[in-house]
Amino acid sequence: MELRIDRLTKRYKNKIAVDRITLNLHEGVHGLLGANGAGKTTLMRMLCGVIKPTEGTVSFEGTDVSEENYRAVLGYLPQDFGYYPEFRGIDFLMYMAALKGISKESAKRKCGELIELVGLKDVEKKKIKSYSGGMKQRLGIAQALLNDPKLIILDEPTAGLDPKERVRFRNLIKDLGKDSIVLLSTHIVSDIESIADDVLIMKEGQFIYSGAWNDEKGSLEEFYMEEFGE
C-alpha cells in the first residue's frame, strides 16, 4: 500500500505554501508537525483533492487524487469540520454514509459500530448542537471512518478532547495504522511521540525532517520548541 507524492507544489499570489514535496507513505501512522503557516493544512487538502496543486501529483496505489476510486479509499477529518446542528448524531452519520454511497443496510451497521467506538452511544439521538467540542470531534472521527478507508488524513483530530479522551484516540489511531496509511497533523508533540511510526516536520512549505524518531535523537518536544519556539 503506497501513497505517492511527487514534487507537490501550491503557489498563491505572494506565497509558496507547499514547495516541491516528494514523499512515499506506507502503512502506519505518520505524524505531521509544524508551526501555523508551515503548509500542513494546504498539503493535506491537496492530498484529499480539496484543492488542486499548482504542480506535482498525488496518487494512491496508482490512482490519481482526482479520480473517484481515490475518494472511495479516503477518510478525512479537516480541522474545521462542518456540522448540521439540528441533526442528531446518528442521523448525521447516516447522512454522511449516504453521501459516500454506502447502502442503507451497511450504513446502519457501520454507524452503530462507530458510535460505540467513539463513545457516543448515550448521546446518539441528541442534537449535535447540544454536544461538547470533544463530542463533535469524536463524531468527526467517526464520519472519517465510515467507508473503512485505507488512507486516513486527520487534521488536529484530538483538538477539544480532554486528556483521557486523547489517550483513547491515540490508541485508536495507532490501531488504524496497522492496516491503513494514517497522516496525523497536530500541535501536540506528545501525541506524535506516543503513536507515530515516523515524523514529518514542515517549515515554510518543505520538510525539514522526515523519518523515524528515536531516543538517540533526543527529545522531539525539545527539538520542536527550539525550531519553532512554541
C-alpha positions in Angstrom: 0.0 0.0 0.0 1.5 3.3 -1.1 0.6 7.0 -1.3 3.0 8.7 -3.7 3.5 12.4 -3.5 5.7 13.8 -6.4 7.0 17.3 -6.5 3.8 18.7 -5.0 3.6 22.4 -5.0 1.0 25.0 -4.2 1.6 28.7 -5.0 -0.6 31.6 -4.2 0.0 35.1 -5.5 2.5 36.2 -2.9 3.4 32.9 -1.3 4.6 29.3 -1.9 2.5 27.3 0.6 3.9 23.9 -0.3 7.2 23.7 -2.1 8.1 20.7 -4.3 7.4 18.0 -1.7 8.2 14.4 -2.8 7.4 11.5 -0.4 6.1 8.0 -0.4 4.0 6.8 2.5 3.1 3.3 3.5 1.0 1.6 6.2 1.5 3.2 9.6 0.9 6.4 11.5 2.8 9.4 10.0 2.9 12.4 12.4 2.9 15.8 10.8 4.3 18.7 12.8 4.9 22.4 12.1 4.0 25.9 13.2 1.0 27.7 11.9 1.6 28.7 8.3 4.1 25.9 7.7 1.9 24.5 4.9 0.4 21.4 6.8 -3.2 22.1 6.1 -2.6 23.1 2.5 -0.7 19.8 2.0 -3.4 17.7 3.5 -6.1 19.5 1.5 -4.2 18.6 -1.7 -3.8 15.0 -0.6 -7.6 14.9 -0.2 -8.3 16.5 -3.5 -10.0 19.5 -1.9 -7.6 22.0 -3.6 -5.6 21.4 -6.8 -1.8 21.6 -6.7 0.0 24.2 -8.8 2.4 21.5 -9.8 3.0 17.8 -9.0 0.9 14.7 -8.5 -0.7 12.6 -5.7 -1.7 9.0 -6.2 -2.7 6.1 -4.1 -1.8 2.7 -5.4 -1.5 4.2 -8.9 -4.9 6.0 -8.7 -4.7 9.8 -9.1 -6.2 12.0 -6.4 -8.7 13.4 -8.9 -10.3 10.0 -9.6 -13.5 8.7 -7.9 -11.7 5.5 -6.8 -9.2 7.6 -4.8 -12.0 9.2 -2.8 -13.5 5.7 -2.2 -10.5 4.8 0.0 -10.1 8.1 1.7 -11.2 9.2 5.1 -10.7 12.8 6.0 -11.2 14.9 9.1 -10.5 18.6 8.4 -9.6 21.0 11.2 -12.8 22.9 10.8 -15.4 20.2 10.1 -18.9 21.4 9.2 -21.8 20.0 11.3 -25.5 20.3 11.0 -26.5 21.5 14.5 -30.2 20.3 14.2 -29.2 16.8 13.2 -29.0 14.0 15.8 -25.6 12.4 16.0 -26.7 9.0 14.5 -28.7 10.8 11.7 -25.6 12.9 10.8 -23.5 9.7 10.4 -26.3 8.1 8.3 -26.4 11.2 6.1 -22.6 11.2 5.6 -22.8 7.4 4.8 -25.3 8.2 2.1 -23.1 10.9 0.6 -20.3 8.3 0.5 -22.5 5.8 -1.4 -22.9 3.3 1.4 -26.1 1.2 1.2 -28.6 1.9 3.9 -28.3 -1.6 5.5 -24.5 -1.4 5.6 -24.7 2.2 6.9 -26.9 1.2 9.8 -24.4 -1.5 10.9 -21.3 0.7 10.4 -22.8 3.8 12.1 -23.8 1.7 15.1 -20.2 0.3 15.3 -18.6 3.7 15.0 -20.9 5.3 17.5 -19.8 2.7 20.0 -16.2 3.0 19.0 -16.0 6.8 19.7 -18.1 6.6 22.9 -21.2 8.4 21.7 -23.8 5.7 22.2 -25.5 7.6 25.1 -26.0 10.7 23.1 -26.5 9.3 19.6 -30.1 10.6 19.5 -29.3 14.0 20.8 -28.9 17.0 18.5 -25.3 17.9 17.6 -25.9 21.5 18.9 -26.0 20.0 22.4 -22.7 18.3 22.0 -19.5 19.5 23.7 -16.5 20.3 21.5 -15.0 16.9 22.3 -18.2 15.1 21.3 -18.2 16.9 18.0 -14.6 15.9 17.4 -15.4 12.3 18.2 -18.3 12.4 15.7 -15.9 13.9 13.1 -13.5 11.0 13.6 -16.4 8.5 13.2 -17.5 10.0 9.9 -13.9 9.8 8.6 -14.0 6.0 9.2 -17.4 5.3 7.6 -16.0 3.8 4.4 -13.3 1.7 6.0 -10.7 3.9 4.4 -7.2 2.8 3.6 -5.9 6.4 3.5 -6.9 8.4 6.6 -6.0 12.1 6.9 -6.6 13.7 10.3 -6.1 17.5 10.9 -5.9 18.1 14.6 -8.1 15.1 15.5 -7.6 15.4 19.3 -8.4 19.1 19.5 -11.1 19.7 22.1 -10.6 16.3 23.7 -9.8 16.0 27.4 -6.6 14.2 28.4 -8.4 10.9 29.0 -10.1 11.1 25.6 -6.9 12.0 23.9 -5.2 8.8 25.2 -8.2 6.8 24.0 -8.0 8.3 20.5 -4.2 8.0 20.3 -4.7 4.2 20.8 -7.5 4.1 18.2 -5.3 6.0 15.6 -2.4 3.6 16.4 -4.6 0.6 15.7 -5.8 2.2 12.4 -2.2 2.5 11.3 -1.8 -1.3 11.3 -3.9 -1.7 8.1 -4.0 1.9 6.7 -1.9 4.8 5.9 -2.7 7.5 8.5 -1.4 11.0 8.3 -2.0 12.8 11.6 -1.4 16.6 12.0 -1.3 18.0 15.4 0.3 20.7 17.6 0.5 18.2 20.5 4.0 16.8 20.1 3.4 14.2 22.8 0.7 12.6 20.7 3.2 12.2 17.8 5.8 10.8 20.1 3.4 8.3 21.5 2.0 6.8 18.4 3.7 7.9 15.2 5.9 5.4 13.2 7.6 8.3 11.6 7.7 12.0 11.9 7.3 14.7 9.2 8.2 18.2 10.3 7.2 21.1 7.9 8.7 24.6 7.8 8.0 27.2 5.1 6.4 24.6 2.8 9.1 22.0 3.0 10.0 19.1 5.1 13.0 19.8 7.4 12.8 16.3 8.8 11.2 13.0 7.7 11.7 9.6 9.2 11.6 7.6 12.4 12.4 9.4 15.6 14.1 7.6 18.5 15.7 8.4 21.8 19.1 8.6 20.2 17.9 11.9 18.5 16.9 13.3 21.9 13.5 14.8 22.8 11.2 15.5 19.9 9.4 18.1 22.1 12.7 19.9 22.7 13.6 19.9 19.0 10.2 21.3 18.1 10.4 24.0 20.7 13.9 25.0 19.6 12.9 25.0 15.9 9.6 26.8 16.3 9.7 28.5 19.7 6.2 27.3 20.6 
